[in-house]
Amino acid sequence: MKKAYCLLNHILTENQAKDLYEEWGIQEIIYPQEQLSVKWSQIAPENTLDYGLIYEVCSWLAGSEKGDVIVVQGEYGSTFCIVDYSLKNGLVPVHAVTKRVATEMREGEIVTRKYIFEHCCFRKYEYFSEKCEISKQN
């Protein structure tokens, strides 16, 4: 049974869940326990990563099987660690791709801009080095 593990700052939208079920063949969507979810959504802006948190996430993913999807977005450095872990352990890390629509309203000198994000698809994270043959020239 193919599963999707969702490590986000929010719950999937209906369209995102539908995409996982229909386009990715997911049969079950799994979220972390609330405590881990809160930690992931509130990563402190410090000079070093919280590797304890990264370890907790990897422990949560220990129940996954090769080929399972992990939807992961969040603080860049921590996301990179989880994507790297996923790729090295046979998981399929993905991120949501959205279309942003902006509307602007003016009232005299006040300008208000509103953004609506619309889900388009999920895109795999992949190592660039496996897609392209670029060598560093000195």
TORNU-837363 format. One line per 4 residues: their letters; for each residue z, y, x of C-alpha. Coordinates in Angstrom, 3 decimals, padded with zeros to 6 digits. Example, Ala and Ser with C-alpha at 12.3 -4.5 7.8 and 13.67 -1.06 7.14 Angstrom:
# TORNU-837363
AS) 007.800,-004.500,012.300; 007.140,-001.060,013.670;
//
This chain:
# TORNU-837363
MKKA) 000.000,000.000,000.000; -001.177,003.224,001.635; 001.421,006.011,001.577; 001.486,009.713,002.314;
YCLL) 004.560,011.212,003.954; 004.831,014.921,003.167; 006.546,017.193,005.658; 006.016,020.683,004.270;
NHIL) 007.961,023.760,003.243; 007.091,023.013,-000.391; 006.197,020.201,-002.771; 002.511,019.369,-003.105;
TENQ) 000.559,021.067,-005.860; -001.043,018.932,-008.561; -004.470,019.407,-006.927; -003.121,018.396,-003.518;
AKDL) -001.506,015.242,-004.912; -004.703,014.409,-006.809; -006.693,014.834,-003.588; -004.401,012.419,-001.746;
YEEW) -004.661,009.806,-004.504; -008.406,010.098,-005.097; -009.923,011.058,-001.728; -007.464,009.426,000.680;
GIQE) -006.589,006.291,-001.331; -002.864,007.051,-001.363; -000.738,004.977,-003.709; 002.653,006.578,-003.049;
IIYP) 003.782,010.044,-001.915; 007.063,010.202,-000.014; 009.151,013.280,000.763; 012.063,013.432,003.218;
QEQL) 015.617,013.631,001.969; 016.649,017.156,000.984; 018.758,017.712,004.123; 015.833,016.948,006.438;
SVKW) 013.452,018.970,004.272; 015.733,022.017,004.456; 016.008,021.705,008.253; 012.212,021.493,008.560;
SQIA) 011.708,024.604,006.436; 014.293,026.659,008.350; 013.540,026.037,012.026; 015.300,028.687,014.098;
PENT) 013.109,031.080,016.129; 014.536,030.213,019.542; 012.974,029.721,022.969; 013.245,025.927,022.860;
LDYG) 012.381,023.405,020.202; 015.092,021.491,018.381; 014.199,018.022,019.660; 017.069,016.610,017.603;
LIYE) 015.148,017.635,014.489; 011.923,016.164,015.888; 013.801,012.906,016.490; 015.133,012.944,012.900;
VCSW) 011.600,013.365,011.537; 010.291,010.540,013.750; 013.156,008.329,012.540; 012.160,009.131,008.950;
LAGS) 008.578,008.155,009.789; 009.747,004.839,011.270; 009.284,003.295,007.808; 005.583,004.158,007.826;
EKGD) 002.752,001.763,008.593; -000.406,002.255,010.636; -002.979,004.123,008.585; -000.422,005.947,006.456;
VIVV) -001.110,009.659,006.051; 001.356,012.354,007.075; 000.812,015.784,005.574; 002.466,018.079,008.106;
QGEY) 002.610,021.855,008.302; 005.306,024.218,009.459; 006.520,025.883,012.637; 003.724,025.375,015.176;
GSTF) 005.589,023.776,018.065; 007.450,021.295,015.885; 004.279,020.502,013.946; 002.487,019.806,017.242;
CIVD) 005.199,017.309,018.219; 004.932,015.467,014.897; 001.124,015.438,015.030; 001.265,014.043,018.588;
YSLK) 003.786,011.375,017.526; 001.627,010.475,014.510; -001.603,010.141,016.475; 000.074,007.992,019.122;
NGLV) 001.595,005.702,016.480; -001.438,005.006,014.308; -000.617,007.468,011.535; -003.171,009.909,010.116;
PVHA) -001.793,013.459,010.347; -003.478,015.985,008.051; -003.074,019.603,007.016; -004.098,021.408,003.872;
VTKR) -007.197,023.582,003.947; -007.134,026.462,001.485; -009.380,029.224,000.275; -007.669,032.601,000.138;
VATE) -008.660,035.020,-002.593; -007.337,038.568,-002.300; -007.007,041.093,-005.086; -006.021,044.675,-004.509;
MREG) -004.523,047.166,-006.935; -004.133,050.888,-006.308; -001.780,053.238,-008.071; -002.148,056.626,-006.450;
EIVT) -001.119,056.204,-002.817; 000.409,052.762,-003.355; -001.771,049.766,-002.568; -000.634,046.295,-003.597;
RKYI) -002.475,043.259,-002.315; -002.030,039.815,-003.833; -003.257,036.585,-002.274; -004.016,033.413,-004.154;
FEHC) -004.340,030.254,-002.080; -006.508,027.545,-003.602; -006.463,023.983,-002.224; -009.832,022.819,-000.898;
CFRK) -009.070,019.589,000.958; -006.978,017.928,003.628; -008.287,017.893,007.189; -007.262,015.465,009.926;
YEYF) -005.537,016.688,013.037; -007.438,015.209,015.979; -007.241,015.506,019.737; -009.942,017.899,020.922;
SEKC) -010.384,015.893,024.130; -011.481,012.874,022.087; -014.161,014.907,020.290; -015.695,016.859,023.157;
EISK) -016.531,016.288,026.788; -015.382,019.508,028.364; -014.022,019.476,031.868; -012.168,022.285,033.545;
QN) -014.314,023.956,036.203; -012.601,025.559,039.198;
//
